[in-house]
Amino acid sequence: MSENNSPSHDHNHHTGQQSSHSDHSHGSKGWAENPVFIKGFLGLLGVACVLAALAGFVPAWHNPHPHFSAEKIPVFFALWGFGAFMFIVLVGQHLRKFVSRKKGYYDEHE
């Protein structure tokens, strides 16, 4: 086996067969990396967030008998959802340290 343990070297590479995995090192970008798409998607996401927050001020959507006093805050659920999302992202970043494998863990050892 070769001493090179990079993820791009798989079993098919060593046997001379063509790899079924796409090689992204050739420089072409996918649709999700297109700057126009990114700008448009983030803009649309921003508009959706603002509209969702503004919907919290519509009196017809307020619960007349909230279970918790915090539910009386007009944008409580938007703030709660954003806080929960941030918590999940931040915990996930640290959780990755515990569940990830070392580079080359899945390489075939002969």
C-alpha positions as CSV (number, residue, x, y, z in Angstrom):
1,M,0.0,0.0,0.0
2,S,1.1,3.5,-0.7
3,E,2.4,5.7,2.1
4,N,0.0,8.5,0.9
5,N,-3.0,8.4,3.2
6,S,-5.0,11.2,1.6
7,P,-8.8,10.6,1.2
8,S,-8.6,10.9,-2.5
9,H,-6.5,7.7,-2.7
10,D,-9.0,4.8,-2.5
11,H,-8.8,1.1,-3.4
12,N,-9.8,1.7,-7.0
13,H,-6.8,4.0,-7.4
14,H,-4.4,1.3,-6.3
15,T,-5.9,-1.3,-8.6
16,G,-5.9,1.0,-11.6
17,Q,-9.7,1.2,-11.9
18,Q,-11.6,4.4,-12.4
19,S,-12.9,5.9,-9.2
20,S,-16.7,6.3,-8.9
21,H,-16.3,9.3,-6.7
22,S,-16.2,12.7,-8.4
23,D,-12.9,14.5,-8.1
24,H,-13.5,18.1,-7.1
25,S,-9.9,19.2,-7.5
26,H,-10.3,20.2,-11.2
27,G,-11.5,23.7,-10.2
28,S,-15.1,23.7,-11.4
29,K,-17.6,25.0,-8.9
30,G,-21.1,23.5,-8.3
31,W,-24.3,25.5,-8.3
32,A,-24.2,26.0,-4.5
33,E,-20.8,27.7,-4.7
34,N,-22.0,30.1,-7.4
35,P,-21.7,33.7,-5.9
36,V,-25.0,34.7,-7.6
37,F,-26.8,31.8,-6.0
38,I,-25.3,32.4,-2.6
39,K,-26.3,36.1,-2.6
40,G,-29.8,35.3,-3.8
41,F,-30.3,32.5,-1.3
42,L,-29.1,34.6,1.6
43,G,-31.2,37.5,0.5
44,L,-34.3,35.3,0.3
45,L,-33.5,33.8,3.7
46,G,-33.2,37.2,5.2
47,V,-36.5,38.3,3.7
48,A,-38.2,35.2,5.1
49,C,-36.7,35.8,8.5
50,V,-37.9,39.4,8.6
51,L,-41.4,38.4,7.4
52,A,-41.6,35.6,10.0
53,A,-40.6,38.1,12.8
54,L,-43.1,40.7,11.5
55,A,-45.8,38.0,11.6
56,G,-45.3,37.9,15.4
57,F,-46.8,41.4,15.6
58,V,-50.1,40.4,13.8
59,P,-52.7,40.4,16.6
60,A,-54.9,37.8,14.9
61,W,-52.1,35.2,15.4
62,H,-51.6,35.9,19.1
63,N,-52.9,33.3,21.6
64,P,-55.5,35.0,23.7
65,H,-54.6,32.7,26.7
66,P,-50.9,32.0,26.6
67,H,-49.7,29.1,28.7
68,F,-46.4,30.9,29.7
69,S,-46.0,34.6,30.2
70,A,-43.1,34.7,27.7
71,E,-45.6,33.9,25.0
72,K,-47.0,37.4,25.4
73,I,-43.9,38.8,23.8
74,P,-44.8,39.5,20.1
75,V,-41.7,37.8,18.5
76,F,-41.1,35.2,21.2
77,F,-41.2,32.2,19.0
78,A,-38.9,33.8,16.4
79,L,-36.4,34.6,19.1
80,W,-36.8,31.1,20.7
81,G,-36.3,29.4,17.4
82,F,-33.2,31.4,16.5
83,G,-31.7,30.7,20.0
84,A,-32.4,27.0,19.6
85,F,-30.8,27.0,16.2
86,M,-27.7,28.8,17.4
87,F,-27.4,26.4,20.4
88,I,-27.6,23.3,18.0
89,V,-24.9,24.8,15.7
90,L,-22.6,25.7,18.5
91,V,-23.0,22.4,20.3
92,G,-22.5,20.5,17.0
93,Q,-19.2,22.2,16.4
94,H,-17.9,20.9,19.7
95,L,-19.6,17.5,19.3
96,R,-17.7,17.0,16.1
97,K,-14.4,16.8,18.1
98,F,-15.8,13.7,20.0
99,V,-17.3,11.8,17.1
100,S,-15.0,12.5,14.2
101,R,-12.3,10.1,13.0
102,K,-8.7,10.8,12.3
103,K,-7.7,11.5,8.7
104,G,-7.2,8.2,6.9
105,Y,-9.3,6.2,9.3
106,Y,-11.3,4.6,6.6
107,D,-8.4,3.9,4.2
108,E,-7.9,0.2,3.4
109,H,-5.1,-1.4,5.3
110,E,-3.5,-4.4,3.5
